[in-house]
Amino acid sequence: MTENDVMESAKQLAGIIRETDVYKEYLCQRESLKAQPELYAQVNEYRQKNFAIQNESDGMELFDRMEIFEREYREFRENPAVDEFLRAELAFCRMMQEMNVLLTAEIDFE
């Protein structure tokens, strides 16, 4: 099998992923949110802040910063459109992470 064969298989896998209910729900929620541009921008700001906190903090600092962040955005997260999108995004990300773990384990990559 050649590298081109592997790339072709990856394209096929991407097509299979696009057919999953998890991915379709993510797309549906994303499009619903994009229909509200201001809210979509706020969600993107929320996601960027969340990412920054998780990647710039460790240990107790991470715990403390996440607690403050969650309090700051509690009301924002209660918006059904926001909550549904973030839940759908998380489900899709988890599926992709699990697939990555499986692939890594199957090919004995350390």
C-alpha positions as CSV (number, residue, x, y, z in Angstrom):
1,M,0.0,0.0,0.0
2,T,1.3,3.4,-0.9
3,E,1.1,6.8,0.8
4,N,-1.4,7.8,-1.9
5,D,-3.6,4.8,-1.0
6,V,-3.5,5.9,2.7
7,M,-4.5,9.5,1.6
8,E,-7.4,8.1,-0.5
9,S,-8.6,6.0,2.5
10,A,-8.4,9.1,4.7
11,K,-10.7,10.9,2.1
12,Q,-13.1,8.0,2.3
13,L,-13.0,8.2,6.1
14,A,-13.8,11.9,6.0
15,G,-16.8,11.1,3.8
16,I,-18.0,8.5,6.4
17,I,-17.5,11.1,9.2
18,R,-19.6,13.6,7.3
19,E,-22.5,11.0,7.3
20,T,-22.5,10.5,11.0
21,D,-25.4,11.9,13.1
22,V,-22.9,13.6,15.4
23,Y,-21.4,15.6,12.5
24,K,-24.7,16.4,11.0
25,E,-26.0,17.7,14.3
26,Y,-22.9,19.8,14.7
27,L,-23.4,21.3,11.2
28,C,-27.1,21.9,12.0
29,Q,-26.4,23.7,15.2
30,R,-23.6,25.7,13.7
31,E,-25.8,26.9,10.8
32,S,-28.6,27.8,13.3
33,L,-26.1,29.9,15.3
34,K,-24.6,31.5,12.2
35,A,-28.1,32.8,11.4
36,Q,-27.6,35.1,14.5
37,P,-24.2,36.8,13.6
38,E,-23.9,38.7,16.8
39,L,-24.5,35.6,18.9
40,Y,-22.2,33.6,16.7
41,A,-19.4,36.1,17.3
42,Q,-20.0,36.0,21.0
43,V,-19.8,32.2,20.9
44,N,-16.5,32.4,19.1
45,E,-15.1,34.8,21.7
46,Y,-16.2,32.4,24.4
47,R,-14.5,29.5,22.6
48,Q,-11.3,31.5,22.2
49,K,-11.2,32.5,25.8
50,N,-11.9,28.9,26.9
51,F,-9.1,27.6,24.7
52,A,-6.6,30.2,25.9
53,I,-7.4,29.4,29.6
54,Q,-6.9,25.7,29.1
55,N,-3.7,26.1,27.1
56,E,-2.1,28.8,29.3
57,S,-2.9,27.4,32.7
58,D,-2.0,24.4,34.7
59,G,-2.9,22.8,38.0
60,M,-4.8,24.9,40.6
61,E,-4.4,27.9,38.4
62,L,-6.4,26.2,35.6
63,F,-9.1,25.1,38.1
64,D,-9.4,28.7,39.5
65,R,-9.4,30.3,36.1
66,M,-12.0,27.9,34.8
67,E,-14.2,28.4,37.8
68,I,-14.1,32.2,37.3
69,F,-14.7,31.8,33.5
70,E,-17.7,29.5,34.1
71,R,-19.3,31.9,36.5
72,E,-18.7,34.8,34.1
73,Y,-20.4,32.9,31.3
74,R,-23.1,31.0,33.2
75,E,-26.0,33.2,32.0
76,F,-24.6,33.2,28.4
77,R,-24.5,29.3,28.4
78,E,-28.2,29.2,29.4
79,N,-29.1,30.5,26.0
80,P,-30.5,27.4,24.3
81,A,-28.9,28.2,20.9
82,V,-25.5,28.6,22.6
83,D,-25.9,25.5,24.7
84,E,-27.1,23.3,21.8
85,F,-24.2,24.4,19.6
86,L,-21.6,23.9,22.3
87,R,-23.0,20.4,23.2
88,A,-23.0,19.4,19.5
89,E,-19.5,20.7,19.0
90,L,-18.3,18.9,22.1
91,A,-19.9,15.6,20.9
92,F,-18.2,15.9,17.6
93,C,-14.8,16.8,19.1
94,R,-15.0,13.8,21.4
95,M,-15.8,11.5,18.5
96,M,-12.7,12.9,16.7
97,Q,-10.5,12.5,19.8
98,E,-11.6,8.9,20.3
99,M,-10.9,8.1,16.7
100,N,-7.4,9.7,17.0
101,V,-6.7,7.6,20.2
102,L,-7.9,4.5,18.4
103,L,-5.7,5.1,15.3
104,T,-2.7,5.9,17.4
105,A,-3.1,2.8,19.4
106,E,-3.7,0.6,16.4
107,I,-0.5,1.7,14.6
108,D,1.7,1.5,17.7
109,F,2.7,5.2,17.6
110,E,4.3,6.6,20.8
